[in-house]
Amino acid sequence: MTKHFVITGATGHIGTALVHELLRKGYRVTAVARPSARLDALRAAGAETQAGDLHDTAFLTEALRGADAAFLMIPPNVTAPDVLEHMRQVGESVAQAVRAAGLKQAVHLSSIGADLSGGTGPVVGLHRQEARLNQIEDLRVAHLRPAYFMENLLANVGLIQHMGIMGSGMRPELAFPMVATKDIAAKAAELLEKADFAAGAVHYVLGPQNYSQQDAARAIGQAIGRPELPYVQFPYEDAKKGMIGAGLSESMAGLYDEMTRNMNEEKVMVREPRTAESTTPTTLSEFAQHVFAPAFRGATAAQPA
């Protein structure tokens, strides 16, 4: 009998890639997300869909009922007035739905740094969600702890267009793990398919090597035809104001500021030991060529002349 997987956050970078990978392998897949054209596209690709909000425990319970396993996550909300409270509410709803639906196996999207109870910005919410899910007696859950998403670098598109630079509060030479979201999806698919993990198991996903923001500027500059593209480290307060100006809430900007400061001091999320299992294939140059450059060209073409 064909296995049935339920994927929450199905319209995000990881969720979309995961749904397509599981469909390609012939599994029955239910994609769960808020209503959108992207969810409609997953239905057109062959997935069953459930449109709703993860705050709605009854909705999620019905979506999970009867599944062989699920991919669980707390979709990010960068505009929430209190980000950790938002994560608590969604996390508790997910845990209650898992219990009510009788779900037996799950892969949970966590993050590098989730072993720490503080100093990691929004990752603290995932530390708490790991604990919540581990307390569900009949659930066997594996926690995926990916590194910094290469897709986070897409936030530089506007800076490059308007100022000719890349920039953030990160130290330019600080090297840390970066991973492409498609490689996180591939790892999640492998875990769901094999289902041979121990309860509470942790799996790091760290990309092919550590990279710095200078490395990112070099790779992106080559991919978009601007080989001299510079990276500029902003003062923390300026970086925070820039995030708020880009639409992030004060709460989320503050959490990112905390995370950046502690990464710069190499206290968190920088020195995770690398293993063959945690190393994934997509390089920063490949990401820059195949993801960043098309997004940059698309955004540039959409600008008024």
Summary of the structure (lengths in Angstrom):
residues: 305
radius of gyration: 19.2
end to end distance: 55.8
largest distance: 59.2
contacts: 1024
relative contact order: 0.13
helix: 46%
strand: 16%
